[in-house]
């Protein structure tokens, strides 16, 4: 691990203890340690190409809870627009490239957000591409299917129902959701499918990131496709430190 990442990990740990990173701040000079009050996106190796970012931060890989914050880049500075308590996979978090399907782990890394969807209509103010869920809406998780890790309407013959999610069956969790672009553009079979940012259920997730219903509505009203929002998922330190992404 580089000195910069190690130092940044300590800073993130301090920020996590406070619940979320504070407000605006400038990037530190090259080679200088980041100040304790630096906005979390400035500590990331690559916050993505856009002007909006969601951070999902857990204290360690075994955590099932943490903090989701969302940020705007304004005049070269990251400003926190909101935050909420988060839930992660029942088995914690794991490096995205090493994840295996069915492990109930949340993949760490930096990902785009292809589109939103929901059983309920989009919240007022939503401008992000939004797909309504109906009785024919499925997310194929069958490793033998050509539709692996894709929304399908209707479910194709080569995608078994027992290996897929009937989206309308998750009315609470999928009232509103954002697709996380993990293993999405060029899916690797057996790595994982159907990783979303969605509304809380009764406990930890099967690998997604979840937040309270009100926070999910605020996120969808905040996200702007022209600002190319991404999500960074990681821990406060270690090999899956959010600052590595």
C-alpha positions in Angstrom: 0.0 0.0 0.0 1.3 3.4 -0.9 2.0 6.0 1.8 -0.8 8.2 0.4 -3.3 5.5 0.6 -2.3 4.5 4.1 -2.5 8.1 5.3 -5.8 8.6 3.6 -7.2 5.5 5.2 -6.4 6.9 8.6 -8.2 10.1 7.6 -11.3 8.2 6.4 -11.4 6.2 9.6 -11.5 9.5 11.6 -14.3 10.8 9.3 -16.2 7.6 9.7 -16.1 7.9 13.5 -18.0 11.2 13.0 -20.7 9.5 10.8 -19.8 11.2 7.5 -17.3 13.5 6.0 -17.9 17.2 6.7 -18.6 20.0 4.2 -16.5 21.6 1.4 -12.8 21.7 1.2 -10.0 22.1 -1.3 -7.7 19.4 -2.6 -4.4 19.2 -0.7 -1.2 20.1 -2.6 0.4 17.2 -4.4 2.2 14.9 -1.9 0.8 16.6 1.1 -1.4 14.7 3.6 -5.1 15.4 3.4 -6.5 17.6 6.2 -8.8 15.9 8.7 -11.8 17.9 7.4 -11.2 17.1 3.7 -14.4 16.0 1.9 -14.3 12.3 1.4 -14.3 12.4 -2.5 -11.0 14.4 -2.4 -9.3 11.4 -0.7 -10.3 8.9 -3.4 -7.8 7.9 -6.0 -10.4 8.4 -8.7 -13.8 9.9 -7.8 -15.1 9.3 -11.4 -15.5 11.6 -14.4 -18.7 13.3 -13.3 -19.8 16.1 -11.0 -21.8 14.0 -8.7 -20.7 11.1 -6.5 -22.2 8.7 -3.9 -19.9 7.2 -1.3 -20.9 4.1 0.6 -18.5 3.7 3.5 -18.2 0.8 6.0 -15.8 0.6 8.9 -14.4 -2.8 7.9 -15.0 -5.7 5.5 -17.1 -7.5 8.1 -19.5 -4.6 8.6 -23.1 -4.8 7.6 -23.8 -1.1 8.3 -22.2 2.2 7.4 -22.9 5.6 5.9 -24.0 6.6 2.4 -23.3 10.2 1.5 -23.9 12.1 -1.8 -21.8 14.9 -3.1 -21.8 17.7 -5.7 -18.7 19.1 -7.4 -19.1 22.9 -7.3 -16.4 25.2 -8.5 -13.7 22.5 -8.1 -14.8 21.6 -4.6 -16.8 18.6 -3.4 -19.8 19.6 -1.3 -21.9 17.1 0.7 -25.5 17.2 -0.4 -26.8 14.6 2.1 -26.1 11.4 4.0 -28.0 8.5 5.5 -27.3 5.2 7.4 -26.5 2.4 5.1 -26.7 -1.4 5.1 -24.4 -3.8 3.3 -24.3 -7.5 2.5 -25.0 -10.0 5.3 -21.4 -11.3 4.9 -19.9 -7.8 4.7 -17.9 -6.4 1.8 -15.3 -7.8 -0.6 -13.1 -6.5 -3.4 -15.4 -6.4 -6.5 -12.9 -8.2 -8.8 -12.8 -11.1 -6.4 -16.5 -11.4 -5.6 -18.4 -14.6 -6.2 -22.1 -14.9 -6.7 -24.2 -16.1 -3.8 -21.8 -15.0 -1.1 -24.0 -12.2 0.3 -21.1 -9.7 0.0 -21.2 -6.2 -1.3 -18.6 -5.5 -4.0 -16.2 -2.6 -3.3 -15.0 -0.4 -6.1 -16.1 2.6 -8.2 -19.1 2.0 -10.4 -21.4 3.9 -12.7 -25.2 4.0 -12.2 -26.8 2.8 -15.5 -30.5 3.6 -14.6 -33.1 3.7 -11.9 -36.2 1.7 -11.4 -39.0 1.1 -9.0 -42.3 -0.5 -8.1 -43.6 2.9 -7.3 -43.6 5.9 -9.7 -40.4 8.0 -9.7 -40.1 10.5 -6.8 -41.0 14.1 -7.6 -38.0 15.8 -9.2 -36.5 12.6 -10.7 -34.7 13.2 -14.0 -32.6 10.0 -14.0 -33.7 7.3 -16.5 -36.4 5.4 -14.6 -38.0 2.1 -15.5 -41.3 1.1 -13.9 -41.5 -2.4 -12.5 -44.4 -4.6 -13.6 -45.4 -8.2 -13.4 -43.1 -9.1 -16.3 -40.0 -7.4 -14.9 -37.2 -9.8 -14.0 -33.5 -9.4 -13.2 -31.8 -12.5 -14.7 -29.2 -14.0 -12.4 -29.0 -17.4 -14.1 -25.4 -18.1 -15.0 -26.5 -20.3 -17.9 -28.5 -17.5 -19.5 -27.4 -15.1 -22.2 -29.4 -12.4 -20.3 -27.2 -12.8 -17.2 -27.2 -9.6 -15.1 -29.8 -7.9 -17.2 -33.4 -6.5 -16.7 -35.7 -8.6 -18.9 -39.3 -8.3 -19.8 -40.6 -11.0 -20.0 -38.1 -13.5 -18.6 -36.4 -15.4 -21.4 -36.7 -19.1 -21.7 -33.1 -19.7 -20.9 -33.3 -17.7 -17.6 -34.7 -19.9 -14.8 -37.1 -18.2 -12.4 -35.4 -19.8 -9.4 -32.1 -18.2 -10.5 -33.5 -14.7 -11.0 -35.4 -11.9 -9.1 -39.0 -11.2 -9.9 -38.7 -7.5 -9.2 -42.3 -6.8 -8.3 -42.0 -9.3 -5.5 -39.8 -6.9 -3.5 -42.2 -4.0 -3.2 -40.5 -2.5 -0.2 -36.9 -2.8 -1.2 -37.5 -2.0 -4.9 -40.0 0.8 -4.3 -37.1 2.9 -5.7 -33.7 1.7 -6.7 -30.5 2.6 -8.7 -28.7 -0.1 -10.6 -25.0 -0.2 -9.6 -22.8 -0.9 -12.6 -21.0 -3.8 -10.9 -20.3 -6.6 -13.5 -22.8 -4.9 -15.8 -21.1 -3.7 -19.0 -19.4 -7.0 -19.8 -20.8 -9.5 -17.3 -18.5 -12.2 -15.9 -20.7 -15.2 -15.1 -20.6 -16.3 -11.4 -19.2 -13.0 -10.3 -22.6 -11.6 -9.3 -25.8 -10.0 -10.7 -28.4 -7.6 -9.5 -26.4 -5.2 -7.3 -28.5 -2.2 -6.5 -28.8 0.8 -4.2 -32.3 0.4 -2.9 -34.6 0.9 0.0 -33.9 -0.9 3.3 -35.6 -4.2 4.0 -35.6 -5.9 7.4 -31.9 -6.3 7.8 -28.6 -6.7 5.9 -28.8 -7.2 2.1 -27.8 -10.1 -0.1 -25.0 -7.9 -1.5 -26.6 -4.6 -2.4 -26.4 -1.2 -0.6 -29.6 -0.1 1.0 -30.8 3.1 2.7 -34.0 4.3 4.3 -36.9 5.0 2.0 -36.8 8.8 2.5 -33.1 8.9 1.7 -33.6 6.9 -1.5 -36.3 9.4 -2.7 -33.9 12.2 -2.0 -31.1 10.5 -3.9 -33.3 10.1 -7.0 -34.4 13.7 -6.9 -30.8 14.7 -6.5 -29.1 12.6 -9.2 -28.7 14.2 -12.6 -27.7 12.1 -15.7 -25.8 15.0 -17.2 -23.6 15.1 -14.1 -22.6 11.4 -14.6 -23.0 10.3 -11.0 -21.0 7.3 -9.8 -20.9 5.3 -6.6 -17.7 4.5 -4.6 -18.1 1.6 -2.1 -15.4 0.7 0.3 -14.1 0.5 3.9 -12.3 3.0 6.1 -8.9 1.3 5.7 -7.2 -1.8 4.4 -7.2 -3.5 1.0 -10.7 -2.4 0.3 -10.3 1.2 1.6 -12.6 3.5 -0.3 -9.6 5.8 -0.9 -8.1 3.2 -3.3 -10.9 3.6 -5.8 
